[in-house]
Amino acid sequence: MRRLLTAPLLVLFAGAISGPRSLHALAQVAPPVQLTLVSQSAWNGVGRPLQISFQATNASASALDDLSVELIVGAPATSRSLYELSLTQDPAPLIASPFPQRGTLAPGETRAFRIDQSVNDLSARGDSGLFPLKVELRSRDVAVGTLRMPMIFLIERPKVPLDLAWTWVLSEPVQHRPDGTFLPGTLESDIAPGGRLTEMAAALDGLGSRPVDVVVSSVLLDQLQRMAGGYRILDVAGTVRTVPKGDGGAADAAALLQTLRGVAGRHETELIATPLQDPSLPALFRAGLGPELQTLIDGGQALVGSALGRSATSDVVRPFRSELDPATLPLLSGIGARTVLLDPGFVAAQKFESPPVFRLVAGRASVAAVLPNPELAALAATYQTDPVLAAQVSLGELASIWLELPGTPARGAAVLFGEDAGMPPSFFASFARLVRASPWLAPMTASRFVSSVPSSNRESVPPRAYASFGTSYLDRLITSRASLTRFHETVAGSGSLEDSLREDLLTAQSSTMLSDPSLGLSFVDAVAKAIRRIYDHVRIDTTVVTLPSQRGLLPLSLSNDSGQQLRVVLRLVSDRRLQFVEGAAQPVTLGPGRRTLTIRVRAQTTGRIPVKVQILSWGALPEPIAEKTIVIRSTAYNLVALFVTIGAALFLLGWWGRRLLPRRRS
């Protein structure tokens, strides 16, 4: 029987809850029962009864009998601070309704309970309100489990709803090796049925025509496409498992891609792509790679457009994990970003005073910023173990914002589910269902939100320290980038291989590698090894050459088994005994197969003359491709030296011959 409490009974009931120590002590020793919310009405009013379903798990060793459920409706929370207090404290009760239950709750048993309660009497207050609810499971009239949640009561359909910008970020870190083998990680579980990404996508798919912002990671899409065609994955035990196309994780990846295509295809979805490989903008800038941001953004948008069948917006940007500093905001502004989507608490604000929209400034650059409600994020995180209750409490926070000034236009709140999400998978469907069913909320895209909720607030980008790449890591990365540039200039027709190697280097710049540099270095090293494999197919076959005259031709046999045409530099190094008539270095084009070159030389003497033959890559700072020291045996005579030698010999013979002539006697 429902009891509408009068003023005297209010005092008595409040005293009964908070006063007698015997009841409090009795409750303390009662067997512990964990209550978990299963479902609750999004809002209630006249003719819309309150419906609550929950589960109770008896964690004690004793059976509980004489069960009942007590529903207590408290006085409405008239402010956001009172609403938060009502989630942990007992407000003054307005209605108490007991619901006797049959049977018992055995040890370890989990049992479902459901209550339906008319709340028409609340209309006598004449206003909409946010009412605290307390649900108690009782055994022999002693509370053994408690749930607290809000109830939104509407007296009429709202004329001025609260604008809501909500952003869903679907992201995963890099979880594969350069050879394409996936590593143990969260990806398979996140895309499996009931996984985080699958539940987020399903919740988005159920929004219908509600506007929403969806940020899709380029890393995630790339890995989903790899998996959908079948893949290999390294288990925790160290064994490689093969998943064929259409099975297991491959089927899950294909299904998730299909769902995301449906979500992206809706006109109401504002689709946002991340830059290729999800780099950290501050880390990219400090590495001297800031000028590449436009290329990375274009690549990310191309990948999203190809995978999901729709172009992403370029006006709205989500910096990875909200990592933004005074140096990187001008980069975003310079490439056309007009709105950035930030994490809760990105700029400091007093409690309940965080602006949903403001102007973010760094030097002369400024963009509109959407700032999620930090109180909602904190409340939701408090209820990790009860995701449905977390969704209901989050909705209550939005209701408390709206009910502060329910008839005032141009008011709004923002919500963002970031890269790590942080909430249990089942939270997302519950929250999406509640928002969809709430007429006092007006979901909209971020680009519309910044114009619908004007703000004169201007905030400077706060200085923050973010992770950056180490010096040795950057040295190896930059060395490989330079090597790939030379490879591009040297090897003709290497387009597909070069694209793959460039992708490896972009992967090495991913934010994932800030926390796992060893994985990043494996991509850097893979580029160097792939280039070296091509170069190793080039050989110098000549070993010894005989030069019978002072001037002659040096034949050099070169082999190119790479299957590619190479534009190289041939360099010859020797001492002063051998001169190269046309210079010591010359450009050479090596087609596939074997080729013999003739080099004009001039020997200054006879004997064995070592010559170092080098084949170098093209470019300002050439890279060695092949090197070999050959020997030139010179049998030529220097005519000048020969004439001088003969002349000297004749002179000596004449000199000594004079001694044999008879001397004249005086």
Beta strands, then each sheet from edge to edge (+ up, - down):
strand 1: 3-4
strand 2: 33-40
strand 3: 50-58
strand 4: 67-74
strand 5: 93-100
strand 6: 110-117
strand 7: 129-139
strand 8: 142-153
strand 9: 162-170
strand 10: 212-216
strand 11: 231-234
strand 12: 240-243
strand 13: 269-273
strand 14: 316-317
strand 15: 339-341
strand 16: 357-362
strand 17: 365-370
strand 18: 412-417
strand 19: 441-444
strand 20: 458-460
strand 21: 491-492
strand 22: 538-540
strand 23: 544-547
strand 24: 551-560
strand 25: 565-573
strand 26: 578-580
strand 27: 585-590
strand 28: 593-603
strand 29: 607-616
strand 30: 624-634
sheet 1: 1+ 5- 4+ 7- 8+
sheet 2: 2+ 3- 6+
sheet 3: 13+ 10+ 9+ 18+
sheet 4: 13+ 10+ 9+ 19+
sheet 5: 11+ 12-
sheet 6: 14+ 15+ 17+ 16- 20-
sheet 7: 21+ 25- 27+
sheet 8: 21+ 25- 29+ 30- 23-
sheet 9: 22+ 24- 28+ 26-
end
